Amino acid sequence: MAGSIKGMPPVEVSELGGQNCMPFGVFYWKRMMSSTSAETDKVLAPNEKEKDKKENSLTEEQKRKEAGVVFSSYWGILRPKVTREDGTEWPWNCFMRRYGCHAMMLETVAAVPGMVGGMLLHLRSLRKFQQSGGWIKALLEEAENERMHLMTMVELVKPKWYERLLVLTVQGVFFNAFFALYLLSPKLAHRIVGYLEEEAVHSYTEYLKEIDDGNIENVPAPAIAIDYWRLPKDATLKDVIIVIRSDEAHHRDVNHFASDIHYQGKELRESPAPVGYH
């Protein structure tokens, strides 16, 4: 069976029939429609278009909240919610105050490596009657700077007695572990510290985001921070976090540089230390 249209040759039905063909009168015309064509857009109802537009504008978090998805706080485990008699949430431990306490714990650990490295280099210099190339001063300055970070965080967080006990425990374990590691491999020890400082930079960046978003109050800077970093009298918490993050970035670069020196088979004293930053 064949048909024709004026100005067109006859077309066999058998040539046009099949799964991808659609009837049109007595002829079968091949369907050439894609999923993104203009005809498909016309078929969509206006309310469906508005719905798609709304869904695209929502973030993933908002979509999950609208769908009633339960969020887990850490590793898929829900954090227990403890409330007072009046129904308000009880801040039952340090880690509920996320960034301030995180920074305090981080500084407790970060203040150890510089002191350990400076002490061991100091003793080596005494034993071998050798100069240190400025590395003793650089590492001890790093330790002192990290200690001031901790003192500033203590003023801001106001840790409880059990939080202070946790700090003592963490520091005691980490000091002995890092001391043994530095004796075995200074190269590895400095590299690990470099990565710890990178984590510190990331943590303080998140801290700044929370302040900018209004989730953390931008309180006045503590007097100890204003005196140490010579900040303006009207400095705020954000100013303090910015200078602390800059210090951490410097410590990161110094420790990666020290590890690179050992990686090249040299001693630290063979390369001048970057002193005078603090």
TAFENKA-V109172 format. One record per pair of residues at least 12 apart in sequence whose ideal C-beta (glycine too) atoms are under 8 Angstrom apart, sorted by sequence separation. I is the first residue (numbers start at 0). J is the second residue. D is the distance in Angstrom with one decimal. If there is no record, write none. Layout:
i=I j=J d=D
i=I j=J d=D
//
This chain:
i=0 j=12 d=5.2
i=15 j=27 d=4.0
i=230 j=242 d=7.3
i=15 j=28 d=6.7
i=12 j=26 d=7.4
i=15 j=29 d=6.1
i=120 j=134 d=5.7
i=121 j=135 d=5.2
i=219 j=233 d=7.6
i=220 j=234 d=4.0
i=228 j=242 d=4.9
i=256 j=270 d=7.9
i=12 j=27 d=5.9
i=120 j=135 d=4.9
i=219 j=234 d=7.4
i=220 j=235 d=5.8
i=224 j=239 d=4.7
i=10 j=26 d=6.6
i=219 j=235 d=6.0
i=220 j=236 d=6.2
i=117 j=134 d=7.8
i=218 j=235 d=6.9
i=219 j=236 d=7.5
i=256 j=273 d=7.2
i=116 j=134 d=7.8
i=117 j=135 d=5.2
i=120 j=138 d=6.8
i=217 j=235 d=4.9
i=218 j=236 d=5.1
i=220 j=238 d=5.9
i=221 j=239 d=7.5
i=224 j=242 d=8.0
i=117 j=136 d=7.9
i=217 j=236 d=5.2
i=220 j=239 d=4.8
i=253 j=272 d=7.8
i=216 j=236 d=7.7
i=217 j=237 d=5.3
i=253 j=273 d=5.8
i=117 j=138 d=3.7
i=215 j=236 d=7.5
i=252 j=273 d=7.8
i=116 j=138 d=4.5
i=117 j=139 d=4.1
i=2 j=25 d=5.7
i=2 j=26 d=5.5
i=114 j=138 d=7.6
i=117 j=141 d=8.0
i=249 j=273 d=8.0
i=113 j=138 d=4.5
i=114 j=139 d=7.0
i=117 j=142 d=6.4
i=112 j=138 d=7.9
i=113 j=139 d=6.4
i=210 j=236 d=6.5
i=211 j=237 d=7.8
i=113 j=140 d=7.5
i=210 j=237 d=5.1
i=249 j=276 d=5.4
i=113 j=141 d=3.6
i=114 j=142 d=4.0
i=112 j=141 d=7.7
i=113 j=142 d=3.3
i=112 j=142 d=7.6
i=113 j=143 d=7.8
i=207 j=237 d=6.6
i=210 j=240 d=7.0
i=111 j=142 d=7.6
i=113 j=144 d=8.0
i=246 j=277 d=7.4
i=110 j=142 d=5.7
i=113 j=145 d=6.5
i=207 j=240 d=5.5
i=206 j=240 d=5.3
i=207 j=241 d=7.0
i=110 j=145 d=3.7
i=109 j=145 d=4.6
i=110 j=146 d=4.9
i=203 j=240 d=5.5
i=207 j=244 d=7.4
i=110 j=148 d=7.5
i=106 j=145 d=5.8
i=109 j=148 d=7.2
i=110 j=149 d=5.9
i=106 j=146 d=7.9
i=203 j=243 d=6.0
i=204 j=244 d=6.7
i=203 j=244 d=3.9
i=106 j=148 d=4.4
i=107 j=149 d=6.1
i=106 j=149 d=3.9
i=200 j=244 d=5.9
i=203 j=247 d=6.5
i=199 j=244 d=7.8
i=102 j=148 d=7.7
i=103 j=149 d=6.6
i=106 j=152 d=5.8
i=200 j=247 d=5.0
i=199 j=247 d=4.1
i=200 j=248 d=5.4
i=103 j=152 d=4.2
i=102 j=152 d=5.0
i=103 j=153 d=6.6
i=196 j=247 d=5.2
i=199 j=250 d=7.9
i=200 j=251 d=6.4
i=196 j=248 d=7.5
i=199 j=251 d=7.7
i=99 j=152 d=6.5
i=103 j=156 d=5.3
i=102 j=156 d=7.9
i=196 j=250 d=4.6
i=197 j=251 d=5.4
i=103 j=158 d=6.5
i=196 j=251 d=3.6
i=99 j=155 d=5.7
i=100 j=156 d=5.8
i=99 j=156 d=4.3
i=100 j=158 d=7.5
i=192 j=250 d=7.5
i=193 j=251 d=5.4
i=196 j=254 d=6.4
i=103 j=162 d=7.8
i=107 j=166 d=4.8
i=111 j=170 d=6.5
i=115 j=174 d=6.9
i=119 j=178 d=7.9
i=193 j=252 d=7.9
i=96 j=156 d=6.6
i=104 j=165 d=7.7
i=108 j=169 d=6.4
i=193 j=254 d=4.0
i=100 j=162 d=7.1
i=104 j=166 d=6.9
i=107 j=169 d=5.8
i=108 j=170 d=7.2
i=111 j=173 d=5.6
i=115 j=177 d=5.4
i=119 j=181 d=5.9
i=192 j=254 d=4.3
i=193 j=255 d=4.0
i=93 j=156 d=7.8
i=103 j=166 d=7.3
i=107 j=170 d=5.3
i=111 j=174 d=5.2
i=115 j=178 d=5.4
i=119 j=182 d=7.2
i=155 j=218 d=7.6
i=190 j=254 d=7.3
i=93 j=158 d=6.6
i=104 j=169 d=6.7
i=108 j=173 d=5.2
i=112 j=177 d=5.8
i=116 j=181 d=6.1
i=189 j=254 d=4.6
i=190 j=255 d=7.0
i=193 j=258 d=6.3
i=93 j=159 d=7.3
i=111 j=177 d=5.8
i=115 j=181 d=5.6
i=155 j=221 d=6.5
i=189 j=255 d=7.4
i=154 j=221 d=4.0
i=189 j=257 d=4.2
i=190 j=258 d=4.1
i=93 j=162 d=4.4
i=112 j=181 d=7.9
i=116 j=185 d=7.4
i=154 j=223 d=5.9
i=189 j=258 d=4.0
i=92 j=162 d=7.9
i=151 j=221 d=5.9
i=154 j=224 d=7.6
i=187 j=258 d=7.6
i=93 j=165 d=7.3
i=116 j=188 d=7.2
i=151 j=223 d=5.9
i=185 j=257 d=7.6
i=186 j=258 d=5.3
i=189 j=261 d=6.9
i=116 j=189 d=7.5
i=150 j=223 d=5.7
i=151 j=224 d=4.7
i=186 j=261 d=3.5
i=112 j=188 d=7.0
i=147 j=223 d=7.5
i=151 j=227 d=7.6
i=185 j=261 d=5.5
i=186 j=262 d=5.8
i=112 j=192 d=4.6
i=147 j=227 d=5.2
i=155 j=236 d=7.0
i=185 j=267 d=7.7
i=109 j=192 d=8.0
i=112 j=195 d=7.9
i=109 j=195 d=6.3
i=108 j=195 d=7.0
i=109 j=196 d=7.1
i=151 j=239 d=6.3
i=105 j=195 d=7.9
i=109 j=199 d=6.3
i=151 j=243 d=7.3
i=105 j=198 d=7.4
i=105 j=199 d=5.6
i=148 j=243 d=5.5
i=105 j=202 d=6.3
i=148 j=246 d=7.0
i=102 j=202 d=6.5
i=101 j=202 d=6.0
i=102 j=203 d=7.1
i=145 j=246 d=8.0
i=144 j=246 d=5.5
i=98 j=202 d=7.2
i=102 j=206 d=6.8
i=145 j=250 d=7.5
i=144 j=250 d=7.5
i=98 j=205 d=6.8
i=98 j=206 d=4.5
i=141 j=250 d=5.5
i=98 j=209 d=6.0
i=141 j=253 d=6.8
i=137 j=253 d=6.6
i=98 j=215 d=6.7
i=134 j=257 d=7.4
i=134 j=267 d=4.5
i=144 j=277 d=5.1
i=134 j=268 d=6.6
i=140 j=274 d=7.0
i=143 j=277 d=7.4
i=132 j=267 d=6.1
i=137 j=272 d=3.9
i=131 j=267 d=7.1
i=132 j=268 d=3.8
i=136 j=272 d=7.0
i=137 j=273 d=6.4
i=140 j=276 d=7.5
i=141 j=277 d=7.9
i=113 j=250 d=7.9
i=131 j=268 d=5.3
i=132 j=269 d=6.8
i=137 j=274 d=5.0
i=140 j=277 d=4.9
i=109 j=247 d=7.8
i=130 j=268 d=5.9
i=132 j=270 d=6.5
i=133 j=271 d=5.8
i=134 j=272 d=4.4
i=136 j=274 d=5.4
i=129 j=268 d=6.3
i=132 j=271 d=5.6
i=133 j=272 d=3.7
i=132 j=272 d=5.7
i=102 j=243 d=8.0
i=109 j=250 d=7.5
i=131 j=272 d=7.7
i=133 j=274 d=4.9
i=112 j=254 d=7.6
i=120 j=267 d=7.0
//
